[in-house]
Amino acid sequence: MSRFNEYSTIKQVAIRSAANAFVSEAILAEQWQALRFHAKPDLAEAISEYEDFRALLRSTGANLIELSPSDSLTIDSIYTRDSILVSPKGLILCNMGRASRTPEAAINAASYTALGHRVAGQISAPGTLEGGDFIWLDEHHAAVGLGPRTNAEGIRQLADILGPEVELHLVELPAPDHPDDVLHLMSIISPLDRDLALIYRPFMPARFIAWLEQLGVAFVDVPEQEYAIMGCNVLAIAPRTTIMLENLPAVKHGLEDAGCTVATYKGLEISRKGEGGPTCLTRPLERI
């Protein structure tokens, strides 16, 4: 039976490779500034980095769903987390807060439904919702971030689709430095196990901390000097078994002290330049 959390063993995960998302140097040159990448990714380096990242995922034994390129997508489509949510009732198609990403949900969902996944519902305008703003704690408890990419109407529609059996905790997110920048809920929390999460405490509302503590969750804190370089974006591929960006020694030490196994990847081109870490690069479809 599939489990609904962010830490159980990944059985099936959807990815779109750097080759399929970035496509060409010309497309990168055309889009990177408008989409507020920190710099233009180098295509050859990005493809090399992605091969290493894919190898880490493949080593888990998970079934990797390789999403195709499309002329309707932008280079942001490498971040497959955002367009779709999974739920006990089926997939939930997001209406992305960044308009250029709107086509992603339908395109990605077509691949998932072809594999037998059913659709439970979708978020419609004026509602917006992005997958990086949503986490499952367990089948009956989830949290959603209210911020620049996910609005109150999107959250209302989400709650209707999930139904009363799911307690949906609303987290008000701080405003990013620029209105087109992204600060998702998963920018400040990465669940690692049923009773452990990595957090950036300065951006965590006290009410959210208290709610998590009531659910029995303890914390590993990201230090300020490593937050800005994506120290809080860590993917759990199984309980306390994680993938994270390299060159985050304090976070890595904190995770290992908490009993976590840590694998790292380079990610300069595929993660740091576009502000999308390992959780962003993956859409787990089934955990067991």
C-alpha positions in Angstrom: 0.0 0.0 0.0 1.3 3.4 -0.9 2.3 5.7 2.0 1.6 9.4 2.0 4.6 11.1 3.6 7.9 12.6 2.5 10.3 9.9 3.9 9.1 6.3 3.3 11.0 4.3 0.8 10.5 5.7 -2.7 9.1 3.0 -5.1 8.3 5.2 -8.1 9.6 8.7 -8.9 9.2 11.0 -11.9 12.1 13.0 -13.2 12.9 15.2 -16.2 16.5 15.1 -17.1 18.7 18.2 -17.8 18.8 17.1 -21.4 15.0 17.0 -21.7 14.4 20.2 -19.7 17.2 22.4 -20.8 17.2 21.0 -24.4 19.8 23.3 -25.9 22.3 26.2 -25.2 20.0 28.4 -27.3 17.0 27.7 -25.1 19.0 28.2 -21.9 20.3 31.5 -23.2 16.8 32.6 -24.1 15.1 31.7 -20.8 17.5 31.8 -17.8 17.3 35.5 -17.0 13.5 35.7 -17.4 13.1 32.7 -15.1 15.5 34.3 -12.6 18.2 31.6 -12.6 21.3 33.0 -10.9 23.3 32.3 -14.0 23.0 30.4 -17.3 23.5 26.7 -16.8 26.2 25.0 -18.9 24.3 22.3 -20.8 27.1 19.7 -21.0 27.9 20.2 -17.3 24.2 20.0 -16.4 23.8 16.7 -18.3 26.9 15.3 -16.5 25.6 16.4 -13.1 22.2 15.0 -13.8 23.6 11.6 -14.7 25.3 11.5 -11.3 22.0 12.5 -9.6 20.0 9.9 -11.6 22.5 7.2 -10.5 21.9 8.0 -6.9 18.1 7.6 -7.5 18.7 4.4 -9.5 20.8 2.9 -6.7 17.7 2.9 -4.5 15.9 0.4 -6.7 13.1 2.9 -7.3 11.3 2.8 -10.7 12.4 6.0 -12.5 9.7 7.6 -14.7 11.6 9.6 -17.4 9.5 12.6 -18.6 9.9 13.7 -22.2 10.8 17.1 -23.5 8.1 19.4 -24.9 8.1 22.7 -26.8 5.4 23.9 -24.4 7.7 23.7 -21.4 10.5 25.9 -20.0 13.8 25.0 -18.4 11.9 25.1 -15.0 10.4 21.8 -16.0 13.5 20.0 -14.6 11.8 20.6 -11.2 9.1 18.0 -11.4 7.9 18.3 -7.8 5.9 21.4 -8.5 3.2 20.5 -11.0 1.5 17.5 -9.3 0.6 16.4 -5.8 -0.1 12.8 -4.8 -2.9 11.9 -2.5 -4.9 8.9 -1.3 -7.6 9.8 -3.8 -5.2 10.2 -6.7 -3.2 12.9 -8.4 -3.9 16.6 -7.9 -3.0 18.8 -10.8 -1.6 22.1 -9.7 -2.2 25.6 -11.2 1.3 27.0 -11.1 1.9 30.3 -9.4 4.5 31.1 -12.2 2.4 31.4 -15.3 5.1 30.1 -17.7 4.9 26.8 -15.9 1.1 26.3 -16.4 1.4 23.6 -19.1 3.5 21.3 -16.9 0.7 19.8 -14.9 -1.3 18.5 -17.9 1.8 17.3 -19.8 3.2 15.5 -16.8 -0.1 14.1 -15.7 -0.6 12.5 -19.2 2.6 10.4 -18.5 1.4 9.4 -15.0 -2.2 8.4 -16.0 -0.7 6.3 -18.8 1.0 4.4 -16.0 -2.3 3.8 -14.3 -2.4 6.8 -11.9 -5.9 8.3 -11.5 -6.6 12.0 -11.1 -8.5 13.2 -8.0 -8.9 16.8 -9.1 -7.1 19.9 -10.2 -6.6 23.5 -8.9 -8.3 26.1 -11.1 -7.7 29.8 -11.5 -7.8 32.1 -9.7 -6.4 29.4 -7.3 -2.7 28.7 -7.5 -0.7 25.9 -5.9 2.8 24.5 -6.4 4.0 21.1 -5.2 7.0 22.7 -3.4 4.5 24.3 -1.0 3.0 21.0 0.2 4.2 18.2 2.4 2.6 15.1 3.9 3.5 14.2 7.5 1.3 11.1 7.3 -1.9 10.1 5.6 -4.0 12.3 7.9 -1.7 15.3 8.4 -0.3 17.6 5.8 1.0 21.2 5.6 0.7 23.8 2.9 2.5 27.1 2.5 0.7 30.3 1.7 3.1 32.5 -0.2 4.0 33.9 -3.6 3.3 30.7 -5.6 0.3 29.2 -3.6 -2.7 31.4 -2.7 -5.6 31.1 -0.4 -8.0 30.1 -3.1 -5.7 27.3 -4.2 -5.4 26.1 -0.6 -9.2 26.1 -0.3 -9.6 24.0 -3.4 -6.9 21.6 -2.2 -8.6 21.2 1.2 -11.9 20.3 -0.7 -10.1 17.7 -2.8 -8.3 16.1 0.2 -11.5 16.1 2.3 -12.1 16.2 6.0 -10.0 13.1 6.8 -6.8 15.2 6.2 -5.8 17.9 8.7 -4.3 20.5 6.5 -2.1 22.9 8.4 -1.6 26.3 6.8 1.9 27.9 7.0 2.3 31.6 6.2 5.6 32.0 4.4 7.8 35.0 4.5 7.9 37.1 1.3 10.9 36.5 -0.9 13.4 39.3 -1.7 11.9 39.6 -5.2 8.2 38.9 -6.2 9.2 36.6 -9.0 11.5 34.6 -6.7 10.4 31.4 -5.1 10.3 30.5 -1.4 8.3 27.3 -1.1 7.3 25.5 2.1 10.0 23.0 1.3 12.5 25.8 1.3 12.2 25.7 5.2 11.4 22.1 6.0 12.4 18.6 4.7 10.9 15.7 6.5 13.4 12.9 7.1 11.4 10.3 9.1 8.1 10.1 11.0 9.7 11.8 14.0 12.5 13.9 12.4 12.6 17.0 10.1 15.3 19.3 8.8 14.2 22.9 9.3 15.4 26.5 9.0 14.0 27.8 12.3 14.0 31.6 11.6 11.4 31.2 8.8 9.3 28.6 10.7 6.2 30.1 12.4 5.9 29.2 16.1 2.4 27.7 15.4 3.9 25.4 12.8 6.7 24.3 15.1 4.2 23.5 17.9 2.0 21.5 15.5 4.9 19.4 14.4 6.0 18.8 18.0 2.5 17.7 18.8 2.9 15.1 16.1 6.1 13.9 17.7 8.5 15.5 15.3 12.0 16.5 16.4 14.3 18.8 14.4 17.7 19.2 12.9 18.4 22.9 12.4 20.0 24.4 9.3 22.6 27.0 10.3 22.2 30.5 8.8 25.4 30.3 6.8 24.2 27.2 4.9 20.5 28.2 4.4 21.1 30.5 1.5 23.0 27.8 -0.4 20.0 25.4 -0.2 20.9 23.7 3.0 17.3 22.9 3.9 16.5 21.1 0.6 17.1 17.4 1.4 15.4 14.4 -0.2 14.6 11.4 2.0 14.6 8.3 -0.3 13.8 6.1 2.8 13.6 6.8 6.5 16.7 8.7 7.5 18.3 7.9 4.2 18.9 11.1 2.2 20.3 12.9 -0.9 21.5 16.4 -0.6 23.8 18.9 -2.3 27.5 18.7 -1.6 29.5 21.4 0.3 27.0 21.7 3.1 29.2 20.3 5.9 27.2 21.6 8.9 23.9 20.2 7.6 25.6 16.9 6.7 27.1 16.6 10.1 23.7 17.4 11.8 21.9 14.8 9.7 24.5 12.2 10.5 24.4 13.0 14.2 20.6 12.3 14.0 21.3 8.9 12.5 20.8 9.7 8.8 22.7 8.3 5.9 23.7 11.0 3.5 24.6 10.9 -0.2 25.6 14.1 -2.0 25.7 15.3 -5.6 27.4 18.4 -7.2 24.3 20.3 -8.5 25.9 23.6 -9.4 24.2 23.6 -12.8 20.9 21.7 -12.1 20.2 22.9 -8.6 22.1 26.0 -7.4 21.6 28.2 -10.5 17.9 27.5 -10.6 17.2 27.2 -6.8 15.9 23.7 -7.1 17.4 21.0 -4.9 16.9 17.3 -4.8 13.2 17.5 -3.6 12.5 19.9 -6.4 14.1 17.6 -9.0 11.9 14.7 -8.1 8.2 13.9 -8.0 7.8 10.8 -5.9 4.6 9.0 -7.1 4.7 6.1 -4.8 6.4 5.4 -1.4 6.1 2.1 0.5 
